[in-house]
Amino acid sequence: CEKCPLEWKPKRPVAALDYWISPHSCDGTSGFPPLTAHRPGRYHSADSVATSLRLSPILAPSLANKVENRKNIINMLTSRFGAQCLVIQILAMAASGTGTKLEGGTCPVARGSSCGGGGTPSDQARYDNYRIYNVEFENEEQITLFQKLEEQSDSLTFIGHAREIGQKLSILVSAHRVADIADLLKTYKVKHRILTYNFQEKIDRNLGEVQPESIDASQFDWQHFFHLKTIYEWLEKMADKYPQRVTVLDMGTSTQGNAIKGVKLTSNPNNKAIFIESGIHAREWIAPAAATYIINQLLTSQDPGVQKLAQDYNWIVFPCVNPDGYKYTFEHDRMWRKNRQLFGTCRGVDLNRNYPDHWNSTGSSSDPTRYDYAGPSAGSEQETQRLIEFIRSNVEKEQIKTYIALHSYSQMLMFPYGYTKDRVSNYDDLQEFGKKASAAIKAESGRDYVSGSLYETIYPSSGGSMDWAHSEAGIPIAYTFELRGPPDSQDLFILPAVEIQPTASEAFTAIRTIVESAAEKGYYK
């Protein structure tokens, strides 16, 4: 600091908030660390910012655990140095766990995939030395501890929520928090396993399984992952190949102007319809892959049972209802979940928390930096509105009787409700169909899938598309599938390409079993 002799030299990376609330003040303004070089209109490299702040080059994303603290910090800096000062931008991004390409190199802010406010076209979020811990809760103290951690830390990605004794939960831990988490697990005697020591290795492998965007749609397969452009080109190709059976549908456009395309497969306009949506969570690449596999099976399979399904029902399939987010996972951050709506310095709404059915009542957040941000209001997002409009316009006309939402992971076949433990009127039927589907998958692949209401199976959540489809659109058979891997998967959402075909086959087997079982009960009469 130029104005006083105090030196701040942390021994290891720590949360920047520790410095903002320090009593050190060289100019009489409480709460400011020694900023020396930053003035309005000036831009600085990440290293120069870190040097001036006397911080480690790693600005921990947990610098402000509360939304109001983040706002106060940024407001103080804005009033003093000007909004264009990059210090403010870095702190805002650090608070949310994202990063951007800065002058002098890539910003070393830990990437929590929550805010995503920054990023140039060449910037790719990194997860080097991130670990996956699978913890098991043995007492209420441990549950409370992890509930607080999830609420307060932006550098931990929780796959689920801490709820009950005996529950196992996976957590992706950023590299700079590994030592802290290890100490915490030891202190509280939390039973755990380390599933992955360097998550970036899995991402690198996964990105290597992506076919180039320039590839011809004739080479589409289920041994690779594909860009949105190629998926849409393949849909058009199938419509050209089967003009009497396939119609390309355009639901409208996303927040960033990308088309939301799907197909309708039909052999008789009077058939009842099955609606399938996938890709609402951007990072769950296996879901769009499974959706396209199902389309292909309905058009090409020689199995008499599959041919009967294609003849007896119309199928409406939208492989990617979050096109902006899906594209972003290829270009910037493989672990991105939300859409790309902009809120100040942050982007994204969890579209599966945005539907106007008990919106934001449980299992969601009002904080835009969170991965489960429900949006500013129910149905606020363009992608949500387009799907709602499509269903409302077609539920009677197309006689949509079944709604399937494809997700990953955890191997679960879930039905309403997500927001409450109360049971839907046809709970027994949906549970019966789900159990039959689970048994069919077990017979096919040996994999164990659990069936039950979403609330009692995975965790409470509100504002989901499945609940809305059942409760508001009146679709009697509604399911959310969580596809491979198992709850303690070391891959999380980064499923290897070798798993695409068997996973998609399991999804189709489950749908086939549910539809055939529902038909026996008269749901399609």
LINWO-V457390 format. One record per pair of residues at least 6 apart in sequence whose ideal C-beta (glycine too) atoms are under 6 Angstrom apart, sorted by the first residue. I is the first residue (numbers start at 1). J is the second residue. D is the distance in Angstrom with one decimal. If there is no record, write none. Layout:
BEGIN
i=I j=J d=D
i=I j=J d=D
END
This chain:
BEGIN
i=1 j=26 d=5.2
i=1 j=34 d=3.1
i=2 j=36 d=5.1
i=3 j=26 d=4.2
i=4 j=26 d=4.3
i=6 j=24 d=5.9
i=8 j=54 d=3.5
i=10 j=56 d=5.8
i=13 j=56 d=4.2
i=13 j=58 d=4.2
i=13 j=60 d=5.8
i=13 j=176 d=5.0
i=15 j=60 d=4.7
i=15 j=62 d=4.7
i=15 j=63 d=5.1
i=16 j=59 d=5.4
i=16 j=63 d=3.6
i=17 j=63 d=4.6
i=17 j=64 d=5.0
i=19 j=33 d=4.5
i=20 j=31 d=5.8
i=20 j=73 d=5.4
i=26 j=34 d=5.8
i=33 j=53 d=5.7
i=35 j=52 d=5.8
i=36 j=52 d=5.3
i=37 j=52 d=4.9
i=38 j=81 d=5.6
i=38 j=85 d=5.2
i=38 j=87 d=5.0
i=40 j=81 d=5.9
i=40 j=82 d=2.9
i=41 j=84 d=5.7
i=43 j=86 d=5.1
i=44 j=86 d=5.3
i=45 j=103 d=4.8
i=45 j=104 d=2.8
i=46 j=102 d=4.9
i=46 j=107 d=4.8
i=47 j=104 d=5.8
i=49 j=87 d=5.5
i=49 j=90 d=5.8
i=50 j=57 d=4.5
i=57 j=108 d=5.4
i=58 j=108 d=5.2
i=58 j=176 d=5.4
i=59 j=94 d=4.2
i=59 j=109 d=5.3
i=61 j=94 d=5.3
i=61 j=97 d=3.8
i=61 j=110 d=4.7
i=61 j=112 d=5.3
i=61 j=154 d=4.3
i=61 j=155 d=4.5
i=62 j=153 d=5.3
i=62 j=154 d=5.7
i=62 j=155 d=5.3
i=63 j=94 d=5.2
i=63 j=95 d=5.6
i=64 j=70 d=3.9
i=64 j=73 d=5.9
i=64 j=95 d=4.9
i=65 j=152 d=4.0
i=67 j=367 d=5.3
i=70 j=95 d=4.4
i=74 j=88 d=5.7
i=74 j=92 d=5.6
i=77 j=88 d=4.7
i=78 j=88 d=5.8
i=92 j=345 d=4.3
i=93 j=99 d=5.9
i=93 j=109 d=5.6
i=93 j=117 d=5.9
i=93 j=118 d=5.4
i=94 j=109 d=4.7
i=96 j=114 d=5.2
i=96 j=115 d=2.8
i=96 j=346 d=5.7
i=96 j=369 d=3.9
i=97 j=112 d=2.2
i=97 j=114 d=4.9
i=97 j=154 d=4.0
i=97 j=155 d=5.9
i=98 j=115 d=4.4
i=98 j=116 d=5.1
i=98 j=117 d=6.0
i=98 j=118 d=6.0
i=99 j=107 d=4.4
i=99 j=109 d=4.2
i=99 j=111 d=5.5
i=100 j=107 d=5.4
i=100 j=118 d=2.7
i=100 j=119 d=5.4
i=101 j=120 d=4.4
i=101 j=123 d=4.1
i=110 j=155 d=5.1
i=110 j=174 d=4.2
i=110 j=176 d=5.8
i=111 j=125 d=4.2
i=112 j=154 d=4.8
i=112 j=155 d=5.6
i=113 j=333 d=5.6
i=113 j=335 d=4.1
i=113 j=336 d=5.5
i=114 j=154 d=5.9
i=114 j=369 d=5.1
i=114 j=370 d=6.0
i=114 j=371 d=5.2
i=115 j=346 d=4.1
i=115 j=369 d=4.8
i=116 j=347 d=4.5
i=116 j=348 d=5.7
i=117 j=345 d=4.2
i=117 j=346 d=4.9
i=117 j=347 d=5.7
i=119 j=332 d=4.9
i=125 j=333 d=3.9
i=126 j=200 d=5.9
i=127 j=199 d=4.3
i=127 j=200 d=4.5
i=127 j=203 d=6.0
i=128 j=200 d=4.5
i=129 j=175 d=4.0
i=129 j=198 d=5.4
i=130 j=172 d=5.8
i=130 j=174 d=5.7
i=130 j=175 d=5.8
i=130 j=199 d=4.0
i=131 j=173 d=5.0
i=131 j=178 d=5.6
i=131 j=194 d=5.8
i=131 j=197 d=5.7
i=132 j=170 d=5.8
i=132 j=172 d=5.6
i=132 j=195 d=4.2
i=132 j=196 d=4.2
i=133 j=171 d=5.0
i=133 j=173 d=5.9
i=133 j=192 d=5.4
i=133 j=194 d=5.9
i=134 j=168 d=5.9
i=134 j=170 d=5.0
i=134 j=193 d=4.9
i=134 j=195 d=5.4
i=134 j=488 d=4.9
i=135 j=169 d=5.5
i=135 j=190 d=5.3
i=135 j=192 d=4.5
i=136 j=168 d=4.9
i=136 j=191 d=4.4
i=137 j=143 d=5.0
i=137 j=165 d=5.6
i=137 j=167 d=5.3
i=142 j=188 d=5.8
i=142 j=190 d=5.4
i=143 j=162 d=4.9
i=145 j=188 d=5.9
i=146 j=162 d=4.0
i=147 j=162 d=5.0
i=150 j=158 d=4.7
i=155 j=174 d=4.2
i=155 j=177 d=4.9
i=156 j=171 d=5.5
i=156 j=173 d=5.8
i=157 j=172 d=3.9
i=158 j=171 d=5.6
i=159 j=170 d=4.4
i=160 j=169 d=5.3
i=160 j=459 d=5.4
i=161 j=459 d=4.7
i=162 j=169 d=6.0
i=168 j=488 d=6.0
i=173 j=181 d=5.1
i=185 j=192 d=5.4
i=195 j=490 d=3.9
i=196 j=490 d=4.9
i=202 j=494 d=4.7
i=203 j=334 d=4.8
i=206 j=494 d=4.7
i=209 j=224 d=5.7
i=209 j=225 d=5.7
i=209 j=497 d=3.9
i=210 j=225 d=4.8
i=211 j=224 d=4.6
i=211 j=226 d=5.5
i=213 j=227 d=4.3
i=213 j=229 d=5.5
i=217 j=230 d=6.0
i=217 j=233 d=3.9
i=217 j=234 d=4.4
i=217 j=237 d=4.7
i=220 j=234 d=4.4
i=222 j=293 d=5.3
i=222 j=500 d=4.7
i=222 j=501 d=4.6
i=223 j=497 d=5.9
i=224 j=497 d=5.6
i=225 j=285 d=5.3
i=227 j=330 d=5.9
i=228 j=323 d=5.5
i=228 j=326 d=5.5
i=228 j=327 d=5.5
i=231 j=319 d=5.7
i=232 j=261 d=5.2
i=235 j=248 d=5.6
i=235 j=263 d=5.3
i=236 j=248 d=6.0
i=238 j=246 d=5.2
i=239 j=246 d=4.4
i=239 j=248 d=4.9
i=242 j=299 d=5.8
i=245 j=265 d=5.8
i=246 j=263 d=5.5
i=246 j=265 d=5.9
i=247 j=264 d=4.6
i=248 j=263 d=5.7
i=249 j=262 d=4.6
i=249 j=264 d=5.7
i=250 j=259 d=5.9
i=250 j=261 d=5.7
i=251 j=260 d=4.0
i=251 j=386 d=4.8
i=251 j=390 d=5.1
i=252 j=260 d=5.9
i=252 j=386 d=4.0
i=253 j=259 d=5.9
i=254 j=323 d=5.0
i=254 j=324 d=4.8
i=254 j=383 d=5.3
i=255 j=324 d=5.7
i=255 j=339 d=5.8
i=255 j=340 d=5.8
i=255 j=341 d=5.0
i=255 j=382 d=5.0
i=256 j=324 d=4.5
i=256 j=340 d=5.6
i=258 j=323 d=3.9
i=258 j=324 d=5.7
i=260 j=321 d=5.9
i=260 j=386 d=5.7
i=262 j=317 d=5.5
i=262 j=318 d=3.4
i=263 j=317 d=5.7
i=264 j=316 d=5.1
i=265 j=298 d=5.5
i=265 j=315 d=4.2
i=266 j=314 d=4.4
i=267 j=311 d=5.1
i=271 j=313 d=5.2
i=271 j=314 d=4.5
i=272 j=313 d=5.9
i=272 j=399 d=4.7
i=272 j=401 d=4.8
i=272 j=524 d=4.5
i=273 j=314 d=4.3
i=273 j=316 d=5.7
i=273 j=398 d=4.4
i=273 j=399 d=5.6
i=273 j=400 d=4.6
i=274 j=313 d=5.4
i=274 j=315 d=5.2
i=274 j=402 d=4.5
i=275 j=316 d=4.8
i=275 j=400 d=5.0
i=275 j=403 d=5.0
i=276 j=291 d=5.9
i=276 j=317 d=4.5
i=276 j=404 d=4.7
i=277 j=318 d=5.0
i=277 j=321 d=5.0
i=277 j=405 d=5.4
i=278 j=287 d=3.8
i=278 j=288 d=5.3
i=278 j=291 d=4.2
i=278 j=319 d=5.5
i=278 j=406 d=3.8
i=279 j=287 d=5.3
i=279 j=288 d=4.5
i=279 j=320 d=3.7
i=279 j=321 d=5.8
i=279 j=322 d=5.5
i=279 j=326 d=5.6
i=280 j=321 d=5.1
i=280 j=322 d=5.2
i=280 j=351 d=5.0
i=280 j=352 d=5.1
i=281 j=337 d=5.1
i=282 j=322 d=5.4
i=282 j=325 d=3.0
i=282 j=326 d=4.9
i=282 j=329 d=4.9
i=282 j=336 d=5.0
i=282 j=337 d=5.8
i=283 j=329 d=5.4
i=283 j=335 d=5.3
i=283 j=336 d=5.8
i=283 j=337 d=5.5
i=283 j=493 d=4.7
i=284 j=407 d=5.6
i=284 j=408 d=4.5
i=284 j=493 d=5.4
i=286 j=408 d=4.8
i=286 j=483 d=5.5
i=286 j=495 d=4.8
i=286 j=503 d=5.6
i=287 j=406 d=4.1
i=287 j=407 d=5.9
i=288 j=319 d=4.3
i=288 j=320 d=5.0
i=289 j=500 d=4.9
i=290 j=406 d=5.5
i=290 j=504 d=3.9
i=290 j=507 d=4.5
i=291 j=317 d=5.5
i=291 j=319 d=4.0
i=291 j=406 d=6.0
i=292 j=319 d=5.5
i=293 j=504 d=3.5
i=294 j=508 d=5.0
i=295 j=317 d=5.4
i=297 j=306 d=5.8
i=297 j=508 d=5.7
i=298 j=310 d=4.5
i=298 j=315 d=5.8
i=320 j=326 d=5.1
i=321 j=387 d=5.9
i=322 j=339 d=5.5
i=322 j=351 d=5.6
i=322 j=383 d=5.9
i=324 j=339 d=5.5
i=324 j=340 d=4.0
i=325 j=336 d=5.8
i=325 j=338 d=6.0
i=325 j=339 d=5.2
i=328 j=336 d=5.0
i=329 j=336 d=5.0
i=337 j=371 d=5.2
i=338 j=348 d=3.0
i=338 j=349 d=5.5
i=338 j=350 d=5.2
i=339 j=348 d=5.7
i=339 j=349 d=5.4
i=339 j=351 d=5.6
i=339 j=381 d=6.0
i=339 j=383 d=5.8
i=340 j=347 d=5.2
i=341 j=349 d=5.4
i=343 j=368 d=4.4
i=346 j=368 d=4.5
i=346 j=369 d=5.5
i=349 j=373 d=5.6
i=349 j=375 d=4.1
i=349 j=381 d=5.1
i=350 j=372 d=4.9
i=350 j=373 d=5.7
i=351 j=381 d=5.9
i=351 j=383 d=5.5
i=351 j=384 d=5.8
i=352 j=464 d=5.1
i=352 j=465 d=6.0
i=353 j=364 d=4.0
i=353 j=372 d=5.7
i=353 j=374 d=4.1
i=353 j=463 d=4.2
i=354 j=374 d=5.9
i=354 j=375 d=4.5
i=354 j=381 d=5.1
i=354 j=384 d=4.7
i=354 j=463 d=5.6
i=355 j=463 d=4.9
i=355 j=465 d=5.5
i=355 j=468 d=3.9
i=356 j=378 d=3.9
i=356 j=379 d=4.4
i=357 j=467 d=4.7
i=357 j=468 d=4.2
i=357 j=471 d=5.4
i=357 j=472 d=5.6
i=358 j=419 d=4.2
i=358 j=462 d=4.5
i=359 j=378 d=3.7
i=359 j=463 d=4.4
i=360 j=374 d=4.2
i=361 j=419 d=5.6
i=361 j=462 d=4.4
i=362 j=419 d=5.6
i=362 j=460 d=4.5
i=362 j=462 d=5.0
i=363 j=459 d=6.0
i=363 j=460 d=4.4
i=363 j=461 d=3.3
i=363 j=462 d=5.9
i=364 j=372 d=5.1
i=364 j=374 d=4.0
i=364 j=462 d=5.9
i=364 j=463 d=5.9
i=365 j=372 d=5.0
i=365 j=373 d=5.3
i=374 j=463 d=5.4
i=375 j=381 d=5.8
i=391 j=473 d=5.0
i=395 j=473 d=5.2
i=400 j=475 d=5.8
i=401 j=523 d=5.9
i=401 j=524 d=5.7
i=402 j=477 d=4.3
i=403 j=469 d=4.0
i=403 j=475 d=4.6
i=403 j=478 d=4.4
i=404 j=479 d=5.4
i=404 j=511 d=5.9
i=405 j=465 d=5.5
i=405 j=466 d=5.2
i=405 j=480 d=4.6
i=406 j=481 d=5.3
i=407 j=482 d=5.2
i=408 j=483 d=4.5
i=408 j=493 d=5.9
i=409 j=482 d=5.9
i=409 j=485 d=5.1
i=409 j=489 d=5.7
i=410 j=482 d=4.1
i=410 j=487 d=4.9
i=411 j=449 d=4.6
i=411 j=486 d=5.6
i=412 j=450 d=5.0
i=412 j=457 d=5.4
i=412 j=458 d=5.9
i=412 j=482 d=4.1
i=413 j=434 d=4.5
i=413 j=437 d=5.5
i=413 j=449 d=5.5
i=413 j=451 d=4.6
i=413 j=481 d=5.8
i=413 j=510 d=5.9
i=414 j=454 d=4.1
i=414 j=457 d=5.0
i=414 j=480 d=4.8
i=415 j=430 d=4.1
i=415 j=453 d=5.9
i=415 j=479 d=5.3
i=416 j=424 d=5.0
i=416 j=467 d=5.1
i=416 j=470 d=4.5
i=416 j=478 d=5.8
i=417 j=455 d=5.7
i=417 j=467 d=5.6
i=418 j=454 d=3.9
i=418 j=455 d=5.6
i=418 j=461 d=4.6
i=418 j=464 d=4.9
i=418 j=467 d=5.3
i=419 j=462 d=3.9
i=421 j=455 d=5.2
i=433 j=514 d=4.6
i=433 j=517 d=4.5
i=434 j=451 d=3.1
i=435 j=451 d=5.0
i=436 j=513 d=5.2
i=436 j=517 d=5.3
i=437 j=510 d=3.9
i=437 j=513 d=4.2
i=437 j=514 d=5.3
i=438 j=449 d=4.4
i=438 j=451 d=5.0
i=440 j=509 d=5.2
i=440 j=513 d=4.5
i=441 j=447 d=5.7
i=441 j=449 d=5.1
i=441 j=506 d=4.8
i=441 j=509 d=5.7
i=441 j=510 d=6.0
i=444 j=509 d=5.5
i=445 j=502 d=5.9
i=445 j=506 d=5.9
i=450 j=457 d=6.0
i=466 j=478 d=4.9
i=466 j=480 d=4.7
i=469 j=475 d=4.7
i=469 j=478 d=5.0
i=470 j=478 d=4.0
i=477 j=518 d=5.4
i=481 j=507 d=5.9
i=483 j=503 d=5.2
i=483 j=507 d=5.9
i=484 j=499 d=5.7
i=484 j=503 d=4.4
i=485 j=491 d=5.7
END
